[in-house]
Amino acid sequence: MLENGRPSSPATSYSFEQLLGWFGRFTPQFKFRLQSLRRQLTADQFDNFVRESLSVFRAMMVELARVPKGPERARKVYQLIDQEFRATPPTGISCAAGCGACCRSFPKQITDDEADLLSSLVKSGEAAIDREELTRQVEALNSNDPVLRKSAEGAPCIFLGADNKCGVYADRPGVCRKYHVTSPASQCSTEGQGVVPRIDLMPELIVSASMSLPDNGIGFMPVKINERL
């Protein structure tokens, strides 16, 4: 049961599926945080966490809804994430320039706003991509073959350069912008085995709010970019 858009009963009385409905779309990392805290906290503690998170989440949706959709709103999301990290710099991060491990294997889903921004960079010549590789990834993602599709979901990012650096770093998507790991850098080459991501609540809520806007779809980067080129 909801009261003014918030859970009005202890955490044990509502299902995880209800939580999903209250938040709309949210990042896998935020979902993991919810699942972990539900096991670790008392019912009242978890209920308070949900109330506070929902309040921030919905306030963020209102703020983002005021910004024109497309590149401007994508950059507003990036600005908000960057502000959070400047205010509270993440500690214990093992990420370093030129690693590119997550860029080579991490499933990359972006919003329509981000797709509009990134495709505009390609069209203007500010960002370069391999069109043949883009086509290959799109065909694989649209394939009925589950093995082929799964491999394409973890294919290298189309904006990853030969030097393992991001070709659109200033405008990298929210899912990339918020992602850090605290495990040893050597673990990042093991396809996720032993990798420990750092989950920062506010950036997760910002990206989740962006994903949940009614006029902002979400999908795999290659498909979204290809639709606009």
Disulfide bonds with the S-S distance in Angstrom:
none
